Every structure is written in structure tokens, then in C-alpha cells.
Amino acid sequence: MIVGGGFGGVGAARELDRRVARGLDAHVTLISDSNFLLFTPLLVGVASSTVEAR
């Protein structure tokens, strides 16, 4: 069980999911109270149109 959906939690879940696909006997569960991954430092660039929102 991974508690928290930040960069560390999502990275751990992805790596564990790859290992399960290769034969690791485990179940991966990511618990997070949000349904998105937000990189706050990029918000300034998006707001000033120097970075596209997509």
C-alpha cells in the first residue's frame, strides 16, 4: 500500500506495477485524496503563457 499520490507515490506505484508484470507476487494500491498529479512550479509558466497548459 502506498499512501500519497505525489511524485514519489506515483513513481513507486509505477515501478511496483512493472515488477508485478514481470512476476512479483504482490498487489499495488495507491491511496490519494486527489485524482491528479500537480507540479506547482510549472503553474507560473502556464499562467504567463510561456508553457502550454496541455
Biopython code that builds the backbone (N, CA, C, O; Angstrom):
import numpy as np
from Bio.PDB.StructureBuilder import StructureBuilder

atoms = [
    (1, "MET", "N", (0.830, -1.154, 0.000)),
    (1, "MET", "CA", (0.000, 0.000, 0.000)),
    (1, "MET", "C", (0.888, 1.235, 0.000)),
    (1, "MET", "O", (1.818, 1.345, 0.799)),
    (2, "ILE", "N", (0.596, 2.149, -0.891)),
    (2, "ILE", "CA", (1.320, 3.418, -0.993)),
    (2, "ILE", "C", (0.338, 4.514, -0.609)),
    (2, "ILE", "O", (-0.711, 4.662, -1.235)),
    (3, "VAL", "N", (0.675, 5.274, 0.412)),
    (3, "VAL", "CA", (-0.200, 6.352, 0.868)),
    (3, "VAL", "C", (0.375, 7.673, 0.370)),
    (3, "VAL", "O", (1.471, 8.070, 0.765)),
    (4, "GLY", "N", (-0.365, 8.344, -0.492)),
    (4, "GLY", "CA", (0.068, 9.624, -1.048)),
    (4, "GLY", "C", (0.321, 9.508, -2.530)),
    (4, "GLY", "O", (1.049, 8.624, -2.982)),
    (5, "GLY", "N", (-0.280, 10.397, -3.278)),
    (5, "GLY", "CA", (-0.172, 10.356, -4.734)),
    (5, "GLY", "C", (0.729, 11.430, -5.304)),
    (5, "GLY", "O", (0.496, 11.909, -6.414)),
    (6, "GLY", "N", (1.757, 11.817, -4.561)),
    (6, "GLY", "CA", (2.722, 12.782, -5.086)),
    (6, "GLY", "C", (3.663, 12.094, -6.060)),
    (6, "GLY", "O", (3.425, 10.958, -6.470)),
    (7, "PHE", "N", (4.729, 12.785, -6.428)),
    (7, "PHE", "CA", (5.671, 12.209, -7.384)),
    (7, "PHE", "C", (6.293, 10.914, -6.862)),
    (7, "PHE", "O", (6.470, 9.963, -7.623)),
    (8, "GLY", "N", (6.624, 10.871, -5.580)),
    (8, "GLY", "CA", (7.214, 9.663, -5.002)),
    (8, "GLY", "C", (6.247, 8.498, -4.998)),
    (8, "GLY", "O", (6.617, 7.380, -5.356)),
    (9, "GLY", "N", (5.009, 8.748, -4.595)),
    (9, "GLY", "CA", (3.995, 7.693, -4.545)),
    (9, "GLY", "C", (3.658, 7.145, -5.921)),
    (9, "GLY", "O", (3.567, 5.932, -6.111)),
    (10, "VAL", "N", (3.475, 8.032, -6.866)),
    (10, "VAL", "CA", (3.158, 7.597, -8.231)),
    (10, "VAL", "C", (4.349, 6.858, -8.849)),
    (10, "VAL", "O", (4.168, 5.853, -9.537)),
    (11, "GLY", "N", (5.556, 7.351, -8.606)),
    (11, "GLY", "CA", (6.751, 6.667, -9.122)),
    (11, "GLY", "C", (6.902, 5.275, -8.535)),
    (11, "GLY", "O", (7.228, 4.325, -9.248)),
    (12, "ALA", "N", (6.664, 5.154, -7.233)),
    (12, "ALA", "CA", (6.746, 3.838, -6.584)),
    (12, "ALA", "C", (5.677, 2.902, -7.125)),
    (12, "ALA", "O", (5.950, 1.727, -7.368)),
    (13, "ALA", "N", (4.459, 3.409, -7.317)),
    (13, "ALA", "CA", (3.380, 2.573, -7.846)),
    (13, "ALA", "C", (3.688, 2.091, -9.254)),
    (13, "ALA", "O", (3.433, 0.932, -9.581)),
    (14, "ARG", "N", (4.228, 2.958, -10.085)),
    (14, "ARG", "CA", (4.573, 2.554, -11.454)),
    (14, "ARG", "C", (5.664, 1.492, -11.464)),
    (14, "ARG", "O", (5.584, 0.513, -12.207)),
    (15, "GLU", "N", (6.684, 1.693, -10.634)),
    (15, "GLU", "CA", (7.783, 0.713, -10.587)),
    (15, "GLU", "C", (7.287, -0.629, -10.051)),
    (15, "GLU", "O", (7.623, -1.676, -10.604)),
    (16, "LEU", "N", (6.504, -0.607, -8.999)),
    (16, "LEU", "CA", (5.968, -1.857, -8.463)),
    (16, "LEU", "C", (5.046, -2.533, -9.467)),
    (16, "LEU", "O", (5.050, -3.760, -9.570)),
    (17, "ASP", "N", (4.260, -1.766, -10.207)),
    (17, "ASP", "CA", (3.387, -2.344, -11.230)),
    (17, "ASP", "C", (4.204, -3.032, -12.313)),
    (17, "ASP", "O", (3.813, -4.092, -12.801)),
    (18, "ARG", "N", (5.343, -2.439, -12.699)),
    (18, "ARG", "CA", (6.223, -3.089, -13.680)),
    (18, "ARG", "C", (6.770, -4.407, -13.134)),
    (18, "ARG", "O", (6.855, -5.402, -13.854)),
    (19, "ARG", "N", (7.138, -4.399, -11.854)),
    (19, "ARG", "CA", (7.679, -5.626, -11.258)),
    (19, "ARG", "C", (6.616, -6.705, -11.124)),
    (19, "ARG", "O", (6.919, -7.888, -11.274)),
    (20, "VAL", "N", (5.384, -6.320, -10.846)),
    (20, "VAL", "CA", (4.286, -7.293, -10.790)),
    (20, "VAL", "C", (4.080, -7.906, -12.168)),
    (20, "VAL", "O", (3.835, -9.107, -12.279)),
    (21, "ALA", "N", (4.175, -7.102, -13.211)),
    (21, "ALA", "CA", (4.028, -7.609, -14.574)),
    (21, "ALA", "C", (5.124, -8.613, -14.923)),
    (21, "ALA", "O", (4.922, -9.494, -15.759)),
    (22, "ARG", "N", (6.293, -8.479, -14.278)),
    (22, "ARG", "CA", (7.411, -9.397, -14.530)),
    (22, "ARG", "C", (7.408, -10.597, -13.593)),
    (22, "ARG", "O", (8.324, -11.418, -13.643)),
    (23, "GLY", "N", (6.384, -10.714, -12.733)),
    (23, "GLY", "CA", (6.282, -11.919, -11.921)),
    (23, "GLY", "C", (6.313, -11.735, -10.420)),
    (23, "GLY", "O", (6.182, -12.716, -9.689)),
    (24, "LEU", "N", (6.481, -10.523, -9.932)),
    (24, "LEU", "CA", (6.458, -10.277, -8.490)),
    (24, "LEU", "C", (5.060, -10.572, -7.961)),
    (24, "LEU", "O", (4.071, -10.101, -8.521)),
    (25, "ASP", "N", (4.976, -11.345, -6.889)),
    (25, "ASP", "CA", (3.685, -11.714, -6.311)),
    (25, "ASP", "C", (3.279, -10.650, -5.293)),
    (25, "ASP", "O", (3.601, -10.755, -4.109)),
    (26, "ALA", "N", (2.571, -9.627, -5.766)),
    (26, "ALA", "CA", (2.153, -8.528, -4.895)),
    (26, "ALA", "C", (0.955, -7.825, -5.511)),
    (26, "ALA", "O", (0.683, -7.957, -6.704)),
    (27, "HIS", "N", (0.247, -7.080, -4.681)),
    (27, "HIS", "CA", (-0.853, -6.222, -5.128)),
    (27, "HIS", "C", (-0.468, -4.793, -4.793)),
    (27, "HIS", "O", (-0.061, -4.510, -3.666)),
    (28, "VAL", "N", (-0.592, -3.888, -5.756)),
    (28, "VAL", "CA", (-0.209, -2.492, -5.556)),
    (28, "VAL", "C", (-1.476, -1.651, -5.411)),
    (28, "VAL", "O", (-2.362, -1.695, -6.264)),
    (29, "THR", "N", (-1.551, -0.888, -4.327)),
    (29, "THR", "CA", (-2.671, 0.019, -4.095)),
    (29, "THR", "C", (-2.116, 1.392, -3.754)),
    (29, "THR", "O", (-1.313, 1.542, -2.834)),
    (30, "LEU", "N", (-2.556, 2.387, -4.508)),
    (30, "LEU", "CA", (-2.153, 3.774, -4.266)),
    (30, "LEU", "C", (-3.351, 4.510, -3.682)),
    (30, "LEU", "O", (-4.417, 4.562, -4.294)),
    (31, "ILE", "N", (-3.168, 5.076, -2.496)),
    (31, "ILE", "CA", (-4.233, 5.812, -1.823)),
    (31, "ILE", "C", (-3.886, 7.293, -1.852)),
    (31, "ILE", "O", (-2.823, 7.707, -1.389)),
    (32, "SER", "N", (-4.804, 8.088, -2.406)),
    (32, "SER", "CA", (-4.604, 9.525, -2.501)),
    (32, "SER", "C", (-5.960, 10.206, -2.467)),
    (32, "SER", "O", (-6.938, 9.671, -2.990)),
    (33, "ASP", "N", (-6.029, 11.386, -1.855)),
    (33, "ASP", "CA", (-7.302, 12.092, -1.806)),
    (33, "ASP", "C", (-7.526, 12.999, -3.014)),
    (33, "ASP", "O", (-8.531, 13.708, -3.077)),
    (34, "SER", "N", (-6.600, 12.983, -3.968)),
    (34, "SER", "CA", (-6.774, 13.771, -5.192)),
    (34, "SER", "C", (-6.640, 12.851, -6.401)),
    (34, "SER", "O", (-5.985, 11.811, -6.337)),
    (35, "ASN", "N", (-7.270, 13.250, -7.499)),
    (35, "ASN", "CA", (-7.232, 12.424, -8.707)),
    (35, "ASN", "C", (-6.353, 13.041, -9.789)),
    (35, "ASN", "O", (-6.580, 12.835, -10.981)),
    (36, "PHE", "N", (-5.335, 13.809, -9.356)),
    (36, "PHE", "CA", (-4.433, 14.441, -10.307)),
    (36, "PHE", "C", (-3.056, 14.550, -9.684)),
    (36, "PHE", "O", (-2.901, 14.446, -8.467)),
    (37, "LEU", "N", (-2.062, 14.760, -10.523)),
    (37, "LEU", "CA", (-0.688, 14.975, -10.072)),
    (37, "LEU", "C", (-0.295, 16.374, -10.523)),
    (37, "LEU", "O", (-0.176, 16.621, -11.723)),
    (38, "LEU", "N", (-0.094, 17.286, -9.591)),
    (38, "LEU", "CA", (0.145, 18.691, -9.894)),
    (38, "LEU", "C", (1.587, 19.062, -9.587)),
    (38, "LEU", "O", (2.074, 18.821, -8.483)),
    (39, "PHE", "N", (2.269, 19.649, -10.567)),
    (39, "PHE", "CA", (3.630, 20.134, -10.384)),
    (39, "PHE", "C", (3.548, 21.648, -10.235)),
    (39, "PHE", "O", (3.560, 22.373, -11.230)),
    (40, "THR", "N", (3.465, 22.123, -9.007)),
    (40, "THR", "CA", (3.197, 23.523, -8.690)),
    (40, "THR", "C", (4.170, 24.511, -9.339)),
    (40, "THR", "O", (3.712, 25.559, -9.793)),
    (41, "PRO", "N", (5.478, 24.252, -9.414)),
    (41, "PRO", "CA", (6.372, 25.244, -10.030)),
    (41, "PRO", "C", (6.040, 25.580, -11.483)),
    (41, "PRO", "O", (6.415, 26.651, -11.958)),
    (42, "LEU", "N", (5.350, 24.700, -12.196)),
    (42, "LEU", "CA", (5.000, 24.994, -13.590)),
    (42, "LEU", "C", (3.782, 25.904, -13.721)),
    (42, "LEU", "O", (3.513, 26.404, -14.813)),
    (43, "LEU", "N", (3.042, 26.133, -12.640)),
    (43, "LEU", "CA", (1.842, 26.954, -12.730)),
    (43, "LEU", "C", (2.150, 28.376, -13.189)),
    (43, "LEU", "O", (1.372, 28.954, -13.949)),
    (44, "VAL", "N", (3.250, 28.945, -12.752)),
    (44, "VAL", "CA", (3.631, 30.296, -13.160)),
    (44, "VAL", "C", (3.852, 30.350, -14.664)),
    (44, "VAL", "O", (3.418, 31.293, -15.325)),
    (45, "GLY", "N", (4.521, 29.348, -15.202)),
    (45, "GLY", "CA", (4.769, 29.303, -16.644)),
    (45, "GLY", "C", (3.485, 29.144, -17.434)),
    (45, "GLY", "O", (3.345, 29.735, -18.505)),
    (46, "VAL", "N", (2.555, 28.369, -16.935)),
    (46, "VAL", "CA", (1.271, 28.192, -17.609)),
    (46, "VAL", "C", (0.470, 29.481, -17.553)),
    (46, "VAL", "O", (-0.125, 29.890, -18.550)),
    (47, "ALA", "N", (0.453, 30.127, -16.384)),
    (47, "ALA", "CA", (-0.301, 31.371, -16.218)),
    (47, "ALA", "C", (0.244, 32.492, -17.087)),
    (47, "ALA", "O", (-0.525, 33.333, -17.553)),
    (48, "SER", "N", (1.550, 32.522, -17.317)),
    (48, "SER", "CA", (2.145, 33.588, -18.129)),
    (48, "SER", "C", (2.266, 33.212, -19.600)),
    (48, "SER", "O", (2.863, 33.953, -20.381)),
    (49, "SER", "N", (1.712, 32.081, -19.978)),
    (49, "SER", "CA", (1.686, 31.582, -21.361)),
    (49, "SER", "C", (3.060, 31.261, -21.923)),
    (49, "SER", "O", (3.228, 31.238, -23.143)),
    (50, "THR", "N", (4.055, 31.012, -21.065)),
    (50, "THR", "CA", (5.352, 30.572, -21.579)),
    (50, "THR", "C", (5.401, 29.057, -21.716)),
    (50, "THR", "O", (6.291, 28.514, -22.370)),
    (51, "VAL", "N", (4.444, 28.378, -21.099)),
    (51, "VAL", "CA", (4.310, 26.923, -21.200)),
    (51, "VAL", "C", (2.850, 26.618, -21.527)),
    (51, "VAL", "O", (1.950, 27.207, -20.927)),
    (52, "GLU", "N", (2.602, 25.713, -22.463)),
    (52, "GLU", "CA", (1.232, 25.360, -22.812)),
    (52, "GLU", "C", (0.601, 24.554, -21.682)),
    (52, "GLU", "O", (1.282, 23.770, -21.021)),
    (53, "ALA", "N", (-0.676, 24.743, -21.463)),
    (53, "ALA", "CA", (-1.381, 24.061, -20.382)),
    (53, "ALA", "C", (-1.444, 22.555, -20.583)),
    (53, "ALA", "O", (-1.516, 21.816, -19.601)),
    (54, "ARG", "N", (-1.419, 22.087, -21.793)),
    (54, "ARG", "CA", (-1.510, 20.644, -22.008)),
    (54, "ARG", "C", (-0.199, 19.996, -21.730)),
    (54, "ARG", "O", (-0.074, 18.777, -21.856)),
]
sb = StructureBuilder()
sb.init_structure("model")
sb.init_model(0)
sb.init_chain("A")
sb.init_seg("    ")
for serial, (resi, resn, name, xyz) in enumerate(atoms, 1):
    if name == "N":
        sb.init_residue(resn, " ", resi, " ")
    sb.init_atom(name, np.array(xyz, "f"), 0.0, 1.0, " ", f" {name:<3s}", serial, name[0])
structure = sb.get_structure()
